[in-house]
Amino acid sequence: PPVSTARHPRDRVDPNVWCDRAAVGSGHVGVSATTARKPHFLDAGATRRRYSLHMDLSVLIPTYRRPDKLRRCLESLAGQRTAARFEIIVGVDGGDGAPTSSDIPESIRSAVRVEQFPKIGYIAVRRRMLHSARGRLLLSLNDDVEAAPDLVQRHIEAHASGLRVIGGSATWKPVDSPTLFDQLVQQTNLIFFAPPSDRPPTYRDCYGLNMSVPTSLARDHGGFPDILDAYGYDDIELAYRLIWAGATLALVPDAGVVHDHRYAPSDVLRREYLLGRSAWTYAGINPDFARDLFGRDIRDRAELDHAERFLERERRDAMRLQSRFLALAETPPLPIGAAAAATLAALTDSWVLLKRYLWRQGLLAASRNEPNQWSLLT
């Protein structure tokens, strides 16, 4: 399949040495590959064990109370056109919602393994499923995607050219009776950024709803982050580490899924708050990744002081934007055309202030060790 590839220019680096992009090939002064801080979870003993990888690929699917979507996901995997040996591990986040045998298509029932965990969050579930995977390759999927018939085969073929991180493609599943907000989600970068056309891809273009990596490489370099009940950044943080361990990033458009997730405006607002909370956590466990992603040290006192002043200064405008944002769910969609595209782009730009407000609200809450108490601005 056609692919686009990229690696950061860098000197030859020992893949066992933790380093960040600022340390190698960028001319940045003050951080070296040998002194860059190593995320503490890379020392976790479970990720250092050796396993028998006797299958071609393991599909990891974390799930939480979405049985209908999980069933459709499994049905799509039952229809894969491949001779490869692959297994499917379903990780249930919480004590209920595990699929029964009747939820699993008979043709793949023997290949599906269900693992149940206490309520720990999907990132921690992914990490634990990785421990028991038996495939040479690891394919991460969300429970709300439906795989194209050749998804597994395309991912396997893409890894034939060497050590790689593979990002597959995703398209939105059309919704019934769409609103202007649905249109904004599905036709702009509100949730996911479009594949790059004017630059090489980077770790930021990898999404855990459809990405694959070599299993041994992921284990040797820490696996998914060791954090509980958090949201976001786990996919790109893993990709960041693996690329610096020597893997090449490739985006493979033909390795596709359909994403069946209808967002409400309040979902997106809460998502930004949760991303701000998670950003604080990642800046603690992997400071180099966080500096590269955000362009600054978000744990710095001056940064937190700026965030506090921003919330005080911009609250009135944020509340006004929130009201308009919520109203989009009651507004009919725009007719397809150039005018609609321009209007959607303007709407996306107009929400940036509210997005930054909520993200900084989450960042400050996490910095103060406050519980997750997100609510609409009032």
C-alpha angles and dihedrals in degrees: 000000000000112000138181116214138193142173128179112253106252145149120261106288131188102247089216091062115086111231141158132224092254089060100055131048096346104088092234111154124220106037125074131193091245096048101040111118117261118221108254094229092065087080093059107130096219092065091054096058119106120235134191104256099194098149130072097234144000120210113210117201120176113197140185123185098322102113097157093051092044090052091053090047091053091046090056090051090050088063097055117141102218141108090213122117109240137164131207120219116194113197113200112209102211134009099284137053098054113154117249124220090264089059091058119075110248094233092064101028093109091050096053121089119186118208120188124206136177114261099289104138131263095275093057089045091054090050093053094045089054088060092063100036115125101190126102087229130043120217115193116205135169119236090240097062129094115213125228111242093255098040097114093045093049092052092048092049092049091059093054093088097062143284105348148164106215124203114196126201130258132199126191120252109237114250130220116256095001122209131207088265091055088051091051092052097046101039104039140046092263093119108006128022116237117249109276117260099170101044141033114273119259137191087276089072094063118100125189092221087077119007135116135203137172107276097221092049091052092049095046091053100047105276120230113349117281098237131123130227096354133136131223143355094063093110098048093041090055091046089050092055096044094049089053089048088063105275123134119227118230130177113211112193092187091063093080142170133181113233112220102194124123111197124206117210091251089054091058093046092051089046092060092050091051091048089055090052091048092047089063090052095049092048086059100046098036111017094172093057092047093050091050093048099043099029094232144047102277091188092060113117091233090055092051092047089052090051091052092051090047092055092049094047100041103039096104093050091044091054091048091050091046091057092051092044093054091048091062089078089064095046123095117243122261121254111263112263146089093295091054092050091051092048093049090050090052091049090051091051092047093060095056094094092052090045092053091045094055094042091052090045089057092044092053093045090054092045088056092046090240119162120255102274104151118167137156115282113264 
